[in-house]
Amino acid sequence: DAGVIQSPRHEVTEMGQEVTLRCKPISGHNSLFWYRQTMMRGLELLIYFNNNVPIDDSGMPEDRFSAKMPNASFSTLKIQPSEPRDSAVYFCASSLSGGEQETQYFGPGTRLLVL
Amino acid sequence: AQSVTQLGSHVSVSEGALVLLRCNYSSSVPPYLFWYVQYPNQGLQLLLKYTTGATLVKGINGFEAEFKKSETSFHLTKPSAHMSDAAEYFCAVIRNSGNTPLVFGKGTRLSVIA
């Protein structure tokens, strides 16, 4: 299995621009999580989906952030407009209900720099 | 609500020495506990996990952890450190059983000195 795939791996953009991060979960997994990692705040959950439905988005910083999961194999995290404080590494993770249901598998992350 | 406290943001050991990374948790229900490792510029990789059953859990790369309910701890150990063990280690607890998010500790950076 290819594991969780994220793109792009690196993104440099200017303040005010729209940024879209993409995630392909492991095939067959039915839960997907978006996390953000910074030096100051560590790993934070932004939002998670079960069976493509958003369950908890209380970690989304503000209205500039939005996430979608149109189908079981694809999710996006969008920031519009982006700000320098959004600079971080964004991770996507997926897991399977039943079997190893509590094991989350992480993608390599997208390193975002907003200038 | 679940929470995790990792004692020591940075631990330094000599190559060949014992590695001990501390993790204490707080949970209102029986917890599922995890250790993840993050190498520089990479994602998080599962080292080991405890869900039910045997309280001593063995993971990859020679690491193991013991779930101690009386101490609310899940410390990570390795008998002999290797240079390749240098990384950031995260302890995590599941918020509730099922497909729910992990609650992470702040992480402990392990340095291994030759």
HADDOCK unambig.tbl for C-alpha pairs under 7 A between the chains (distance, minus, plus):
assign (segid A and resid 31 and name CA) (segid B and resid 99 and name CA) 6.44 0.50 0.50
assign (segid A and resid 42 and name CA) (segid B and resid 106 and name CA) 5.79 0.50 0.50
assign (segid A and resid 43 and name CA) (segid B and resid 104 and name CA) 6.65 0.50 0.50
assign (segid A and resid 97 and name CA) (segid B and resid 98 and name CA) 6.92 0.50 0.50
assign (segid A and resid 97 and name CA) (segid B and resid 99 and name CA) 6.25 0.50 0.50
assign (segid A and resid 101 and name CA) (segid B and resid 98 and name CA) 6.45 0.50 0.50
assign (segid A and resid 101 and name CA) (segid B and resid 99 and name CA) 6.37 0.50 0.50
assign (segid A and resid 102 and name CA) (segid B and resid 98 and name CA) 6.27 0.50 0.50
assign (segid A and resid 102 and name CA) (segid B and resid 99 and name CA) 6.14 0.50 0.50
assign (segid A and resid 106 and name CA) (segid B and resid 43 and name CA) 6.06 0.50 0.50
assign (segid A and resid 106 and name CA) (segid B and resid 44 and name CA) 5.74 0.50 0.50
assign (segid A and resid 106 and name CA) (segid B and resid 45 and name CA) 6.92 0.50 0.50
assign (segid A and resid 107 and name CA) (segid B and resid 43 and name CA) 5.76 0.50 0.50
assign (segid A and resid 108 and name CA) (segid B and resid 42 and name CA) 5.36 0.50 0.50
assign (segid A and resid 108 and name CA) (segid B and resid 43 and name CA) 4.18 0.50 0.50
assign (segid A and resid 109 and name CA) (segid B and resid 43 and name CA) 5.88 0.50 0.50
